[in-house]
Amino acid sequence: MIQVMETWIVADPDSVATYYKQRFLKNALPSALNLEGVGKERIYNALKRATAKTQKGEYHKIDHAADLLEDRPG
């Protein structure tokens, strides 16, 4: 079981990169094969680092999560 919903976001770094566009640091996201085992603080910190310098700004659950999770294959 995933620890936080942001794990679903991190699981598809290409979609996150498309959403945030320029200055997104894809390599800041964990590339673990089993993201279910990655702790929530690591997920949050990775999203923060990866998005900090983007035009949309640092990842924020209320501002970005719905858009990032919309229309995802499942």
Backbone as CSV, one residue per row, in Angstrom:
resi,resn,N_x,N_y,N_z,CA_x,CA_y,CA_z,C_x,C_y,C_z
1,MET,0.835,-1.172,0.000,0.000,0.000,0.000,0.888,1.247,0.000
2,ILE,0.515,2.214,-0.819,1.306,3.442,-0.851,1.107,4.229,0.435
3,GLN,2.087,5.034,0.776,2.016,5.796,2.021,1.322,7.144,1.830
4,VAL,1.472,7.727,0.652,0.824,9.014,0.346,0.437,9.021,-1.129
5,MET,-0.586,9.792,-1.471,-1.040,9.822,-2.859,0.020,10.371,-3.807
6,GLU,0.937,11.160,-3.301,1.996,11.704,-4.148,2.865,10.612,-4.749
7,THR,2.829,9.439,-4.172,3.567,8.321,-4.747,3.048,8.017,-6.155
8,TRP,1.746,8.146,-6.353,1.181,7.949,-7.697,1.740,8.982,-8.669
9,ILE,1.908,10.201,-8.191,2.452,11.270,-9.032,3.895,10.950,-9.409
10,VAL,4.693,10.589,-8.432,6.107,10.292,-8.651,6.290,9.068,-9.558
11,ALA,5.321,8.175,-9.564,5.412,6.953,-10.372,5.429,7.234,-11.870
12,ASP,5.003,8.422,-12.269,4.987,8.782,-13.688,5.745,10.096,-13.897
13,PRO,7.069,10.049,-13.796,7.848,11.289,-13.871,7.727,12.011,-15.208
14,ASP,7.459,11.291,-16.290,7.310,11.958,-17.582,6.077,12.865,-17.605
15,SER,4.984,12.397,-17.014,3.773,13.223,-16.939,3.993,14.436,-16.037
16,VAL,4.718,14.233,-14.955,5.006,15.354,-14.054,5.872,16.382,-14.777
17,ALA,6.844,15.916,-15.528,7.707,16.814,-16.298,6.907,17.596,-17.334
18,THR,5.956,16.945,-17.969,5.101,17.620,-18.952,4.265,18.704,-18.280
19,TYR,3.760,18.422,-17.106,2.930,19.382,-16.369,3.745,20.602,-15.928
20,TYR,4.919,20.372,-15.356,5.714,21.468,-14.809,6.586,22.165,-15.853
21,LYS,6.863,21.485,-16.937,7.629,22.023,-18.060,9.066,22.402,-17.669
22,GLN,9.478,23.573,-18.110,10.870,23.994,-17.957,11.298,24.064,-16.497
23,ARG,12.543,23.724,-16.295,13.224,23.793,-15.005,12.760,22.736,-14.006
24,PHE,11.991,21.749,-14.500,11.613,20.622,-13.656,12.795,19.672,-13.571
25,LEU,13.146,19.217,-12.382,14.298,18.341,-12.177,13.836,16.892,-12.012
26,LYS,13.618,16.233,-13.124,13.122,14.856,-13.125,14.022,13.924,-12.311
27,ASN,15.309,14.160,-12.367,16.247,13.301,-11.642,16.149,13.434,-10.123
28,ALA,15.431,14.426,-9.631,15.255,14.587,-8.187,14.229,13.614,-7.618
29,LEU,13.421,13.019,-8.485,12.401,12.076,-8.031,13.020,10.701,-7.806
30,PRO,12.535,9.972,-6.807,13.072,8.626,-6.571,12.736,7.716,-7.746
31,SER,13.668,6.867,-8.092,13.457,5.957,-9.218,13.388,4.516,-8.725
32,ALA,12.835,4.347,-7.563,12.738,3.014,-6.973,11.749,2.156,-7.746
33,LEU,12.081,0.889,-7.872,11.158,-0.034,-8.530,9.913,-0.243,-7.679
34,ASN,10.070,-0.176,-6.379,8.948,-0.381,-5.469,8.702,0.908,-4.693
35,LEU,7.967,1.816,-5.309,7.716,3.102,-4.665,6.856,2.964,-3.416
36,GLU,6.170,1.856,-3.266,5.360,1.649,-2.067,6.215,1.654,-0.807
37,GLY,7.478,1.319,-0.935,8.370,1.280,0.211,9.068,2.599,0.499
38,VAL,8.830,3.603,-0.325,9.471,4.910,-0.131,8.635,5.713,0.862
39,GLY,9.277,6.224,1.882,8.584,6.984,2.919,8.004,8.288,2.421
40,LYS,6.975,8.745,3.115,6.278,9.951,2.667,7.169,11.189,2.697
41,GLU,8.037,11.315,3.671,8.918,12.490,3.717,9.842,12.532,2.506
42,ARG,10.333,11.374,2.095,11.206,11.321,0.915,10.428,11.714,-0.346
43,ILE,9.192,11.257,-0.451,8.354,11.618,-1.598,8.109,13.120,-1.618
44,TYR,7.682,13.676,-0.482,7.415,15.116,-0.400,8.665,15.935,-0.717
45,ASN,9.788,15.563,-0.136,11.035,16.304,-0.369,11.478,16.224,-1.820
46,ALA,11.301,15.068,-2.433,11.681,14.909,-3.838,10.824,15.796,-4.736
47,LEU,9.528,15.821,-4.496,8.653,16.691,-5.288,9.005,18.163,-5.077
48,LYS,9.323,18.518,-3.859,9.703,19.899,-3.549,10.954,20.305,-4.335
49,ARG,11.976,19.451,-4.295,13.225,19.746,-5.020,13.005,19.775,-6.530
50,ALA,12.247,18.827,-7.031,12.053,18.708,-8.477,11.277,19.882,-9.058
51,THR,10.402,20.493,-8.264,9.519,21.536,-8.786,9.868,22.950,-8.332
52,ALA,10.818,23.091,-7.462,11.110,24.382,-6.818,11.348,25.528,-7.799
53,LYS,11.979,25.261,-8.915,12.355,26.341,-9.831,11.467,26.411,-11.076
54,THR,10.366,25.701,-11.057,9.479,25.716,-12.218,8.590,26.961,-12.195
55,GLN,7.998,27.259,-13.345,7.118,28.420,-13.451,5.868,28.245,-12.577
56,LYS,5.396,27.020,-12.429,4.217,26.765,-11.594,4.559,26.766,-10.119
57,GLY,5.829,26.755,-9.821,6.269,26.797,-8.432,6.339,25.420,-7.803
58,GLU,6.781,25.417,-6.587,6.953,24.192,-5.818,5.632,23.428,-5.705
59,TYR,5.729,22.105,-5.777,4.533,21.260,-5.661,3.748,21.618,-4.410
60,HIS,2.442,21.751,-4.593,1.529,21.996,-3.488,0.295,21.142,-3.723
61,LYS,-0.053,20.332,-2.753,-1.149,19.363,-2.898,-2.430,20.021,-3.398
62,ILE,-2.841,21.098,-2.774,-4.102,21.741,-3.137,-4.035,22.348,-4.533
63,ASP,-2.917,22.958,-4.885,-2.798,23.638,-6.177,-2.502,22.705,-7.342
64,HIS,-1.809,21.591,-7.106,-1.306,20.794,-8.220,-1.784,19.349,-8.291
65,ALA,-2.107,18.734,-7.185,-2.372,17.288,-7.164,-3.509,16.879,-8.083
66,ALA,-4.619,17.577,-8.060,-5.764,17.188,-8.901,-5.388,17.199,-10.376
67,ASP,-4.682,18.223,-10.801,-4.249,18.308,-12.200,-3.301,17.170,-12.554
68,LEU,-2.390,16.873,-11.668,-1.413,15.812,-11.931,-2.034,14.420,-11.944
69,LEU,-3.078,14.204,-11.179,-3.711,12.898,-11.104,-4.829,12.707,-12.132
70,GLU,-5.264,13.791,-12.751,-6.343,13.740,-13.726,-5.940,12.948,-14.966
71,ASP,-6.862,12.160,-15.476,-6.661,11.424,-16.727,-5.422,10.545,-16.735
72,ARG,-5.085,9.951,-15.625,-3.945,9.049,-15.551,-4.423,7.645,-15.880
73,PRO,-3.604,6.893,-16.619,-3.998,5.513,-16.899,-4.145,4.733,-15.598
74,GLY,-5.066,3.817,-15.556,-5.215,3.111,-14.314,-5.908,1.804,-14.400
